[in-house]
């Protein structure tokens, strides 16, 4: 996104699985809620106490990663077990820069960036990487060798004949290895992603084709050179997600049904990003809504989507094998009634508990949001432990599964532990953490030491 004011990026010291935060000196757009309210049946531990007045709360230890001028696009962040990388586009004329997470040396200048930048993603290459938006696991991907790409930055930009898509192959410290023009002349690119396979890096994107949206793929080699040009992998789609598999990649799609309505299907891709076989239907329904997510679960995957087959829009889940075949009939995740919205599905690097978060729209407070959090079990049912995050404002919280449970960034009142009740106050950005039983273990206003204790 484009920023209207200077943006500063911080790493919280000691927080490994939730390792970067974006803090703007002006308006902060992430928001959410305190972890106070829980289902009555769920076991609970009290949050770590805040023992001082809200105006004198202890500052969290932090390290400034970069300070970006107005007009900056990003940051785009990717993590590996050995570190990570942050990239951003800035300046006039616009150019790309990158720097390793946790490093304080000068940023690397990567070269020109589109003047009008569209969607972009920074993807780690190999088996131990995780992009900012989801887990990738380790199936089917070896570690990059010296001289090969450790990260791929995929970015759409406006060109003379529409939108184009470029891929920048970056080394372990962010150094530029190669730039490839993946496609051009597209009316609008809505989404980009990439997965690494034994054949290289499969770049995927969604593009408008008239009134419909189609998904396409291309293949880069280990050094970032374009091997295979764009090919269509799915047509007439309204929602999509991708995960890596042993053989290539798996797409989950909400697509138009021949008999009308919308159905959920999966589509397998080989290591070169070419479709394998026909799409596989996930059940027989045609009442899917354009909201879904896909995440590793055991040896296969869990697929969660919103479905209106019972008139209300409710969450349904299905277990898939490693190739996308349905293992058991889809099931509703909750008893309802009332409309629900999918908020988050993910695990820490494809390991640990699979966390699902949703909003029960019928129980939404008059002001703010109420987000339910639970573990999605290998059986496809929800675990017994639940947590509810009560949100300030209208924007949903940012959530991430960690090795320890769940972490989040929200807007919440800063309340001292000694207070009998939380007095009305302006909400502040807050870091929250739940353990594996979804009991709250931390609720810290995001007052950073590097900002002298200020938000």
PESULUR-V367517 format. One record per residue. N is the residue number from 1. RES is the residue in one letter. PHI is phi as a letter, one per 40 degrees, with the letter a starting at -180 (none if undefined). D_LAST is the distance of its C-alpha to the last C-alpha in whole Angstrom. Layout:
[[N & RES & PHI & D_LAST] [N & RES & PHI & D_LAST]]
//
This chain:
[[1 & X & none & 21] [2 & X & c & 21] [3 & X & b & 18] [4 & X & c & 18] [5 & X & a & 15] [6 & X & c & 14] [7 & X & b & 13] [8 & X & b & 11] [9 & X & b & 12] [10 & X & b & 12] [11 & X & b & 14] [12 & X & c & 13] [13 & X & c & 16] [14 & X & g & 19] [15 & X & b & 18] [16 & X & c & 21] [17 & X & c & 22] [18 & X & b & 18] [19 & X & b & 17] [20 & X & a & 15] [21 & X & b & 12] [22 & X & b & 11] [23 & X & b & 8] [24 & X & c & 9] [25 & X & c & 8] [26 & X & b & 10] [27 & X & c & 11] [28 & X & b & 10] [29 & X & c & 13] [30 & X & c & 13] [31 & X & a & 13] [32 & X & i & 15] [33 & X & a & 16] [34 & X & c & 16] [35 & X & c & 19] [36 & X & c & 21] [37 & X & c & 24] [38 & X & b & 27] [39 & X & c & 31] [40 & X & d & 33] [41 & X & c & 35] [42 & X & c & 32] [43 & X & c & 32] [44 & X & b & 29] [45 & X & b & 27] [46 & X & c & 24] [47 & X & c & 21] [48 & X & d & 20] [49 & X & c & 19] [50 & X & b & 16] [51 & X & b & 18] [52 & X & b & 16] [53 & X & c & 15] [54 & X & d & 12] [55 & X & c & 11] [56 & X & b & 12] [57 & X & c & 11] [58 & X & c & 11] [59 & X & c & 9] [60 & X & c & 10] [61 & X & c & 13] [62 & X & a & 12] [63 & X & b & 14] [64 & X & c & 13] [65 & X & c & 16] [66 & X & a & 16] [67 & X & b & 15] [68 & X & b & 17] [69 & X & c & 19] [70 & X & d & 19] [71 & X & g & 22] [72 & X & c & 21] [73 & X & b & 22] [74 & X & h & 20] [75 & X & c & 19] [76 & X & b & 22] [77 & X & b & 22] [78 & X & b & 24] [79 & X & b & 25] [80 & X & b & 28] [81 & X & c & 29] [82 & X & c & 29] [83 & X & i & 26] [84 & X & a & 25] [85 & X & a & 24] [86 & X & b & 22] [87 & X & b & 23] [88 & X & a & 23] [89 & X & b & 25] [90 & X & a & 24] [91 & X & g & 26] [92 & X & b & 30] [93 & X & c & 32] [94 & X & c & 29] [95 & X & a & 29] [96 & X & c & 28] [97 & X & b & 26] [98 & X & a & 25] [99 & X & a & 24] [100 & X & c & 24] [101 & X & c & 21] [102 & X & g & 20] [103 & X & b & 22] [104 & X & b & 22] [105 & X & c & 25] [106 & X & c & 25] [107 & X & c & 25] [108 & X & c & 28] [109 & X & c & 30] [110 & X & c & 31] [111 & X & h & 33] [112 & X & c & 33] [113 & X & b & 31] [114 & X & d & 32] [115 & X & c & 32] [116 & X & b & 31] [117 & X & c & 29] [118 & X & b & 29] [119 & X & c & 28] [120 & X & a & 28] [121 & X & a & 27] [122 & X & b & 27] [123 & X & b & 29] [124 & X & c & 30] [125 & X & b & 34] [126 & X & h & 36] [127 & X & c & 36] [128 & X & b & 33] [129 & X & c & 30] [130 & X & a & 28] [131 & X & c & 26] [132 & X & c & 23] [133 & X & c & 24] [134 & X & i & 27] [135 & X & c & 29] [136 & X & b & 32] [137 & X & g & 34] [138 & X & b & 37] [139 & X & c & 40] [140 & X & g & 42] [141 & X & b & 40] [142 & X & c & 41] [143 & X & c & 39] [144 & X & c & 39] [145 & X & c & 41] [146 & X & d & 41] [147 & X & g & 41] [148 & X & c & 40] [149 & X & c & 37] [150 & X & b & 34] [151 & X & a & 31] [152 & X & b & 32] [153 & X & b & 30] [154 & X & b & 32] [155 & X & a & 31] [156 & X & c & 33] [157 & X & a & 33] [158 & X & c & 36] [159 & X & b & 39] [160 & X & c & 42] [161 & X & b & 44] [162 & X & h & 41] [163 & X & b & 38] [164 & X & b & 38] [165 & X & b & 37] [166 & X & b & 36] [167 & X & b & 35] [168 & X & b & 34] [169 & X & c & 35] [170 & X & b & 33] [171 & X & c & 34] [172 & X & c & 32] [173 & X & b & 30] [174 & X & g & 29] [175 & X & c & 33] [176 & X & c & 34] [177 & X & b & 38] [178 & X & a & 39] [179 & X & b & 38] [180 & X & b & 40] [181 & X & c & 41] [182 & X & c & 41] [183 & X & a & 42] [184 & X & a & 42] [185 & X & g & 43] [186 & X & c & 41] [187 & X & c & 41] [188 & X & a & 37] [189 & X & b & 35] [190 & X & c & 33] [191 & X & a & 32] [192 & X & b & 32] [193 & X & a & 32] [194 & X & a & 34] [195 & X & b & 36] [196 & X & c & 38] [197 & X & b & 41] [198 & X & c & 44] [199 & X & c & 45] [200 & X & i & 42] [201 & X & b & 39] [202 & X & c & 40] [203 & X & c & 38] [204 & X & b & 37] [205 & X & a & 36] [206 & X & b & 37] [207 & X & b & 39] [208 & X & c & 40] [209 & X & b & 44] [210 & X & g & 45] [211 & X & c & 44] [212 & X & b & 43] [213 & X & b & 41] [214 & X & b & 42] [215 & X & b & 41] [216 & X & b & 42] [217 & X & b & 42] [218 & X & a & 43] [219 & X & b & 43] [220 & X & b & 42] [221 & X & c & 43] [222 & X & c & 42] [223 & X & b & 41] [224 & X & g & 40] [225 & X & c & 43] [226 & X & c & 44] [227 & X & c & 47] [228 & X & b & 47] [229 & X & c & 46] [230 & X & d & 45] [231 & X & b & 47] [232 & X & c & 46] [233 & X & b & 45] [234 & X & a & 44] [235 & X & b & 45] [236 & X & f & 44] [237 & X & b & 41] [238 & X & b & 38] [239 & X & a & 36] [240 & X & a & 36] [241 & X & a & 34] [242 & X & b & 36] [243 & X & a & 36] [244 & X & c & 38] [245 & X & b & 41] [246 & X & c & 44] [247 & X & c & 46] [248 & X & i & 43] [249 & X & a & 41] [250 & X & b & 41] [251 & X & b & 40] [252 & X & b & 39] [253 & X & b & 40] [254 & X & b & 40] [255 & X & b & 43] [256 & X & c & 46] [257 & X & c & 49] [258 & X & d & 52] [259 & X & c & 53] [260 & X & h & 50] [261 & X & g & 47] [262 & X & b & 45] [263 & X & b & 45] [264 & X & b & 43] [265 & X & b & 44] [266 & X & b & 44] [267 & X & b & 45] [268 & X & c & 45] [269 & X & b & 45] [270 & X & c & 47] [271 & X & c & 45] [272 & X & c & 46] [273 & X & g & 44] [274 & X & c & 47] [275 & X & d & 48] [276 & X & b & 50] [277 & X & g & 52] [278 & X & c & 52] [279 & X & d & 49] [280 & X & b & 49] [281 & X & c & 48] [282 & X & c & 46] [283 & X & g & 48] [284 & X & b & 50] [285 & X & c & 48] [286 & X & b & 47] [287 & X & b & 44] [288 & X & c & 41] [289 & X & c & 38] [290 & X & c & 36] [291 & X & a & 33] [292 & X & a & 34] [293 & X & a & 33] [294 & X & b & 34] [295 & X & a & 33] [296 & X & c & 35] [297 & X & a & 37] [298 & X & g & 40] [299 & X & c & 42] [300 & X & b & 41] [301 & X & a & 39] [302 & X & b & 37] [303 & X & b & 37] [304 & X & b & 35] [305 & X & a & 36] [306 & X & c & 36] [307 & X & b & 40] [308 & X & b & 41] [309 & X & c & 45] [310 & X & b & 45] [311 & X & g & 44] [312 & X & c & 40] [313 & X & c & 38] [314 & X & b & 37] [315 & X & c & 36] [316 & X & b & 39] [317 & X & b & 39] [318 & X & b & 41] [319 & X & c & 42] [320 & X & b & 43] [321 & X & c & 45] [322 & X & c & 44] [323 & X & b & 46] [324 & X & g & 44] [325 & X & c & 47] [326 & X & c & 47] [327 & X & c & 48] [328 & X & a & 48] [329 & X & d & 48] [330 & X & d & 44] [331 & X & b & 43] [332 & X & c & 41] [333 & X & c & 38] [334 & X & b & 37] [335 & X & c & 40] [336 & X & g & 39] [337 & X & c & 40] [338 & X & h & 37] [339 & X & c & 35] [340 & X & b & 33] [341 & X & b & 30] [342 & X & c & 29] [343 & X & b & 26] [344 & X & a & 26] [345 & X & a & 28] [346 & X & i & 28] [347 & X & b & 29] [348 & X & c & 27] [349 & X & g & 29] [350 & X & g & 32] [351 & X & b & 33] [352 & X & g & 32] [353 & X & c & 31] [354 & X & c & 31] [355 & X & b & 29] [356 & X & b & 29] [357 & X & b & 27] [358 & X & a & 28] [359 & X & b & 28] [360 & X & c & 30] [361 & X & c & 31] [362 & X & c & 33] [363 & X & b & 31] [364 & X & c & 28] [365 & X & c & 26] [366 & X & c & 27] [367 & X & b & 23] [368 & X & g & 21] [369 & X & b & 22] [370 & X & b & 24] [371 & X & b & 24] [372 & X & c & 27] [373 & X & b & 27] [374 & X & a & 30] [375 & X & c & 32] [376 & X & c & 34] [377 & X & c & 37] [378 & X & d & 40] [379 & X & c & 42] [380 & X & g & 40] [381 & X & c & 39] [382 & X & c & 36] [383 & X & c & 35] [384 & X & c & 36] [385 & X & c & 32] [386 & X & b & 30] [387 & X & b & 26] [388 & X & b & 25] [389 & X & b & 21] [390 & X & c & 21] [391 & X & c & 18] [392 & X & c & 17] [393 & X & g & 17] [394 & X & b & 20] [395 & X & c & 18] [396 & X & c & 19] [397 & X & c & 17] [398 & X & c & 17] [399 & X & b & 19] [400 & X & a & 21] [401 & X & c & 24] [402 & X & b & 24] [403 & X & c & 27] [404 & X & c & 25] [405 & X & i & 25] [406 & X & b & 22] [407 & X & b & 18] [408 & X & a & 16] [409 & X & b & 13] [410 & X & a & 13] [411 & X & c & 11] [412 & X & a & 12] [413 & X & c & 13] [414 & X & c & 12] [415 & X & b & 15] [416 & X & c & 17] [417 & X & c & 20] [418 & X & c & 22] [419 & X & c & 22] [420 & X & c & 25] [421 & X & a & 23] [422 & X & c & 19] [423 & X & c & 19] [424 & X & d & 18] [425 & X & a & 15] [426 & X & c & 12] [427 & X & c & 11] [428 & X & b & 7] [429 & X & d & 7] [430 & X & b & 9] [431 & X & c & 12] [432 & X & b & 15] [433 & X & a & 18] [434 & X & b & 22] [435 & X & c & 25] [436 & X & c & 28] [437 & X & c & 30] [438 & X & g & 26] [439 & X & c & 26] [440 & X & c & 22] [441 & X & b & 21] [442 & X & a & 17] [443 & X & a & 15] [444 & X & b & 11] [445 & X & d & 8] [446 & X & c & 6] [447 & X & b & 5] [448 & X & c & 6] [449 & X & c & 9] [450 & X & c & 10] [451 & X & b & 7] [452 & X & f & 9] [453 & X & g & 7] [454 & X & c & 4] [455 & X & c & 0]]
//
